[in-house]
Every structure is written in structure tokens, then in C-alpha cells.
Amino acid sequence: MKTHIWLSSFSMIAAMLICIPLGIWISRKLKIANYVINAINIFRVIPSLAVLALMMPLLGVGFAPAAVALTLLAGPPILINTYVAFREINPAIKEAARGMGMTPMQTIWKVELPLALPVMLAGIRTASVEIIASATLAVLIGGGGLGSYIINGVSMMSKSYLLIGAIPVALLAILSEIVFSFLQRKTNYSH
């Protein structure tokens, strides 16, 4: 369980550290935004197992290829929601912030980020559920996690082994959904 949580958390944090700044940046560079979004959407089309398998020749087996693959899988919803969230902010609000003397970075941190946060959290919520579920496949490339119970349960035709792996994965995904849904509601300033 600890390995599964660590692998999922590491991949989500890495994806957020890469995709949130990239999403903010491309929201200001419309000429390249479509290219970046189309490039990262490739990872939505490729099945999770295929992405994991593609990492094996590059990084071998173990935690590293699983973490890289899961980070790539978490990227699209985080990047796209960040991009959309920042593009949808009313330009008059940004202009008012500049009129008050805020620097571009102050405008991002104090005005745009709070307004964009609910939509960004929706992408993070989607990615977290996908990653928790996909991390079960990491066992196939030596990444560990709860997938080992599921794989062993299937190979031994043991319902108990299968449930020992499947129930915690389902509960983790549901918990993640509840937490990010709560955060999304708490940051929504429209009500």
C-alpha cells in the first residue's frame, strides 16, 4: 500500500510541477498552445499499459520507469485544465490588476491563480484518480504497488488476493475524488 501511495503521489507531484507552469505559459503563447496540447494529448490516446511498456527499454524496470510513465499519463488533464483556467479569466480583471500597479508575477499569484484554481483542481482530481488506478499496472515493470495482489489474484484464481489489491485501490481513488472535489468547491469563488 505504501509503495502504491508513494508511486501515485510522486507521479502526481512531478506532473503538477511540470504541467502547471507549462499550462500557465502556453495560456499566454497562443501560437504554440495547440502544438503543446496536441503533443501531450498523445498520452491520453496511448493505453496506460503501453506507456509503461515504452518506459522499460528506456529506463529498465522498477520505480523510475513506472514513475515517469505515470507522470506522463497525469500530464494531459493537469496541463489542459490549467491552460483553460487561465484563458477563461476575464481580461478586464487582469487589466485592473495591472492598473493597480501589480507586476505580471503578482497578477498571476494574487489574481489569476485564485480564480483559476477550481478548474485546475478539476484536472488534478481527474489525473489523481487515473494515476491511482493506473499505478496497479506498474507491478508489470517492477514498480510495485497494490497491483501485485491483483495480478497474483488473477493468476492464482484467488478472489481474496484480488480483493486485497482491488479494494484499497478503489478506496484510494474514491478518497482522492472526495478530497479534490472538496478542495474544488472550497476554492470556487462564484458562490
LUMLUM-320602 format. One record per residue (C-alpha): residue number from 1; residue in one letter; z, x, y. Coordinates in pm, 1 decimal. Layout:
N
<NUM, 'A', <Z, X, Y>>,
...
END
This chain:
191
<1, 'M', <0.0, 0.0, 0.0>>,
<2, 'K', <92.7, 281.9, 237.9>>,
<3, 'T', <-242.9, 454.4, 180.0>>,
<4, 'H', <-432.3, 130.7, 240.7>>,
<5, 'I', <-248.9, 64.9, 567.8>>,
<6, 'W', <-288.4, 427.3, 680.6>>,
<7, 'L', <-660.9, 432.7, 599.9>>,
<8, 'S', <-722.3, 100.0, 774.5>>,
<9, 'S', <-510.5, 191.9, 1078.9>>,
<10, 'F', <-664.9, 537.3, 1116.1>>,
<11, 'S', <-1016.7, 392.3, 1097.4>>,
<12, 'M', <-938.6, 118.4, 1349.0>>,
<13, 'I', <-779.5, 358.2, 1597.8>>,
<14, 'A', <-1071.4, 600.8, 1565.6>>,
<15, 'A', <-1322.5, 317.4, 1614.4>>,
<16, 'M', <-1136.1, 191.9, 1922.8>>,
<17, 'L', <-1114.5, 541.4, 2074.0>>,
<18, 'I', <-1491.1, 581.1, 2033.1>>,
<19, 'C', <-1626.5, 230.4, 2089.9>>,
<20, 'I', <-1415.2, 100.1, 2378.1>>,
<21, 'P', <-1511.4, 381.1, 2620.6>>,
<22, 'L', <-1870.5, 365.1, 2491.7>>,
<23, 'G', <-1878.0, -13.0, 2543.7>>,
<24, 'I', <-1747.2, 23.1, 2898.5>>,
<25, 'W', <-2000.6, 297.4, 2972.1>>,
<26, 'I', <-2303.7, 106.4, 2839.5>>,
<27, 'S', <-2194.7, -204.3, 3031.4>>,
<28, 'R', <-2286.4, -1.2, 3340.2>>,
<29, 'K', <-2602.7, 157.2, 3192.1>>,
<30, 'L', <-2818.4, -141.0, 3100.7>>,
<31, 'K', <-3127.3, 69.8, 3029.2>>,
<32, 'I', <-2963.5, 230.5, 2726.7>>,
<33, 'A', <-2728.5, -53.5, 2627.4>>,
<34, 'N', <-2978.8, -221.0, 2394.7>>,
<35, 'Y', <-3058.3, 107.7, 2220.3>>,
<36, 'V', <-2690.3, 183.7, 2160.3>>,
<37, 'I', <-2611.8, -170.4, 2043.8>>,
<38, 'N', <-2912.0, -177.6, 1810.5>>,
<39, 'A', <-2818.7, 162.8, 1669.0>>,
<40, 'I', <-2459.7, 62.5, 1595.8>>,
<41, 'N', <-2567.9, -275.2, 1457.1>>,
<42, 'I', <-2728.4, -86.2, 1170.1>>,
<43, 'F', <-2377.4, -58.4, 1025.3>>,
<44, 'R', <-2349.8, -439.2, 1024.0>>,
<45, 'V', <-2659.7, -469.0, 807.1>>,
<46, 'I', <-2573.6, -197.3, 555.5>>,
<47, 'P', <-2320.0, -316.9, 295.0>>,
<48, 'S', <-1974.2, -157.7, 309.2>>,
<49, 'L', <-2016.0, -0.2, -32.9>>,
<50, 'A', <-2343.9, 162.7, 72.5>>,
<51, 'V', <-2185.2, 313.1, 385.0>>,
<52, 'L', <-1902.7, 451.2, 169.9>>,
<53, 'A', <-2154.1, 591.4, -79.7>>,
<54, 'L', <-2355.9, 754.9, 200.1>>,
<55, 'M', <-2047.6, 949.6, 309.3>>,
<56, 'M', <-1997.9, 1113.2, -32.4>>,
<57, 'P', <-2288.5, 1362.5, -9.4>>,
<58, 'L', <-2188.8, 1448.6, 346.6>>,
<59, 'L', <-1809.9, 1473.1, 319.9>>,
<60, 'G', <-1731.1, 1471.4, -51.2>>,
<61, 'V', <-1461.4, 1244.8, -189.1>>,
<62, 'G', <-1117.7, 1149.3, -61.7>>,
<63, 'F', <-963.7, 1020.6, 256.7>>,
<64, 'A', <-1210.3, 1177.7, 505.1>>,
<65, 'P', <-1534.0, 1011.5, 386.7>>,
<66, 'A', <-1354.7, 678.7, 346.7>>,
<67, 'A', <-1209.3, 702.5, 698.9>>,
<68, 'V', <-1545.7, 795.9, 852.1>>,
<69, 'A', <-1724.1, 512.5, 669.4>>,
<70, 'L', <-1462.4, 256.3, 770.6>>,
<71, 'T', <-1471.2, 380.2, 1130.6>>,
<72, 'L', <-1847.7, 325.8, 1133.4>>,
<73, 'L', <-1800.8, -23.6, 991.2>>,
<74, 'A', <-1536.3, -111.3, 1252.5>>,
<75, 'G', <-1755.8, 4.5, 1540.4>>,
<76, 'P', <-2003.5, -281.1, 1594.2>>,
<77, 'P', <-1764.6, -568.6, 1672.0>>,
<78, 'I', <-1548.2, -347.8, 1894.5>>,
<79, 'L', <-1841.6, -199.3, 2086.8>>,
<80, 'I', <-2030.9, -526.3, 2128.3>>,
<81, 'N', <-1727.1, -726.7, 2237.9>>,
<82, 'T', <-1626.2, -455.3, 2484.9>>,
<83, 'Y', <-1979.0, -447.8, 2626.6>>,
<84, 'V', <-1995.2, -828.1, 2657.1>>,
<85, 'A', <-1644.0, -849.8, 2804.6>>,
<86, 'F', <-1724.2, -604.2, 3083.9>>,
<87, 'R', <-2071.9, -750.7, 3150.2>>,
<88, 'E', <-1927.6, -1101.3, 3190.8>>,
<89, 'I', <-1685.0, -1006.0, 3468.7>>,
<90, 'N', <-1785.8, -1170.8, 3793.5>>,
<91, 'P', <-1941.7, -905.2, 4021.4>>,
<92, 'A', <-1758.7, -1061.2, 4318.6>>,
<93, 'I', <-1426.1, -966.2, 4159.0>>,
<94, 'K', <-1537.1, -603.6, 4123.5>>,
<95, 'E', <-1666.0, -605.5, 4480.5>>,
<96, 'A', <-1332.4, -742.1, 4604.9>>,
<97, 'A', <-1150.8, -458.1, 4426.3>>,
<98, 'R', <-1379.7, -203.4, 4592.1>>,
<99, 'G', <-1325.7, -380.1, 4925.7>>,
<100, 'M', <-950.7, -331.7, 4881.2>>,
<101, 'G', <-1013.6, 42.3, 4852.9>>,
<102, 'M', <-984.3, 84.4, 4476.7>>,
<103, 'T', <-1166.1, 373.8, 4315.0>>,
<104, 'P', <-1402.9, 297.5, 4024.6>>,
<105, 'M', <-1134.9, 404.7, 3774.0>>,
<106, 'Q', <-870.0, 191.4, 3945.0>>,
<107, 'T', <-1109.8, -102.7, 3932.8>>,
<108, 'I', <-1158.3, -53.2, 3558.3>>,
<109, 'W', <-787.4, -15.2, 3478.8>>,
<110, 'K', <-634.4, -267.6, 3720.2>>,
<111, 'V', <-901.9, -536.1, 3745.5>>,
<112, 'E', <-1172.1, -521.6, 3479.0>>,
<113, 'L', <-969.6, -421.5, 3171.4>>,
<114, 'P', <-714.1, -704.8, 3207.0>>,
<115, 'L', <-999.5, -955.0, 3247.8>>,
<116, 'A', <-1197.2, -810.6, 2955.6>>,
<117, 'L', <-903.2, -775.8, 2717.1>>,
<118, 'P', <-920.6, -1118.8, 2545.3>>,
<119, 'V', <-1285.3, -1070.4, 2443.7>>,
<120, 'M', <-1220.3, -709.2, 2344.0>>,
<121, 'L', <-928.1, -821.5, 2126.3>>,
<122, 'A', <-1156.5, -1070.7, 1952.2>>,
<123, 'G', <-1377.8, -779.0, 1846.1>>,
<124, 'I', <-1077.7, -573.4, 1738.1>>,
<125, 'R', <-947.3, -872.4, 1541.9>>,
<126, 'T', <-1279.3, -914.1, 1360.4>>,
<127, 'A', <-1302.8, -542.0, 1287.4>>,
<128, 'S', <-945.6, -520.0, 1158.6>>,
<129, 'V', <-995.8, -796.4, 903.1>>,
<130, 'E', <-1327.4, -641.6, 791.0>>,
<131, 'I', <-1170.7, -296.9, 757.0>>,
<132, 'I', <-865.8, -414.5, 564.6>>,
<133, 'A', <-1097.5, -588.0, 318.0>>,
<134, 'S', <-1349.9, -301.9, 300.5>>,
<135, 'A', <-1077.7, -40.4, 251.5>>,
<136, 'T', <-1035.7, -176.0, -101.6>>,
<137, 'L', <-1371.8, -14.1, -181.9>>,
<138, 'A', <-1252.4, 327.2, -60.3>>,
<139, 'V', <-1099.9, 387.6, -402.8>>,
<140, 'L', <-1454.9, 430.0, -536.7>>,
<141, 'I', <-1494.8, 750.4, -334.9>>,
<142, 'G', <-1141.3, 876.5, -381.3>>,
<143, 'G', <-995.9, 721.5, -66.2>>,
<144, 'G', <-710.6, 547.6, -246.2>>,
<145, 'G', <-552.0, 223.4, -138.7>>,
<146, 'L', <-496.8, -114.2, -295.9>>,
<147, 'G', <-849.7, -118.3, -432.5>>,
<148, 'S', <-728.1, 88.3, -728.8>>,
<149, 'Y', <-527.1, -209.7, -854.5>>,
<150, 'I', <-825.9, -439.0, -811.5>>,
<151, 'I', <-1067.0, -200.7, -987.9>>,
<152, 'N', <-818.6, -140.8, -1270.8>>,
<153, 'G', <-754.5, -513.8, -1299.0>>,
<154, 'V', <-1124.9, -583.8, -1333.7>>,
<155, 'S', <-1187.4, -302.1, -1583.2>>,
<156, 'M', <-884.2, -393.2, -1797.6>>,
<157, 'M', <-937.7, -768.2, -1751.1>>,
<158, 'S', <-580.7, -788.5, -1626.1>>,
<159, 'K', <-509.4, -1073.2, -1385.6>>,
<160, 'S', <-172.9, -925.5, -1293.1>>,
<161, 'Y', <-324.5, -590.6, -1186.7>>,
<162, 'L', <-595.2, -774.1, -998.0>>,
<163, 'L', <-339.9, -986.6, -813.6>>,
<164, 'I', <-114.4, -686.6, -740.4>>,
<165, 'G', <-404.2, -547.3, -535.6>>,
<166, 'A', <-568.2, -863.8, -405.7>>,
<167, 'I', <-261.2, -1047.1, -274.4>>,
<168, 'P', <-137.6, -764.3, -47.1>>,
<169, 'V', <-492.0, -711.9, 86.5>>,
<170, 'A', <-521.7, -1082.5, 165.0>>,
<171, 'L', <-176.3, -1086.4, 327.4>>,
<172, 'L', <-257.2, -777.5, 537.5>>,
<173, 'A', <-583.3, -937.1, 654.6>>,
<174, 'I', <-406.9, -1263.8, 740.3>>,
<175, 'L', <-128.3, -1077.8, 922.5>>,
<176, 'S', <-384.9, -879.2, 1120.8>>,
<177, 'E', <-567.4, -1200.7, 1211.2>>,
<178, 'I', <-242.9, -1364.0, 1327.1>>,
<179, 'V', <-127.6, -1063.0, 1533.3>>,
<180, 'F', <-458.4, -1010.1, 1713.4>>,
<181, 'S', <-505.7, -1384.4, 1765.2>>,
<182, 'F', <-160.2, -1398.1, 1926.3>>,
<183, 'L', <-241.0, -1097.6, 2148.4>>,
<184, 'Q', <-571.7, -1253.2, 2243.5>>,
<185, 'R', <-400.8, -1576.2, 2351.8>>,
<186, 'K', <-133.3, -1383.1, 2544.7>>,
<187, 'T', <-393.6, -1187.6, 2742.9>>,
<188, 'N', <-614.6, -1485.9, 2825.0>>,
<189, 'Y', <-561.0, -1548.7, 3196.4>>,
<190, 'S', <-774.3, -1862.9, 3215.4>>,
<191, 'H', <-485.2, -2097.7, 3134.8>>,
END
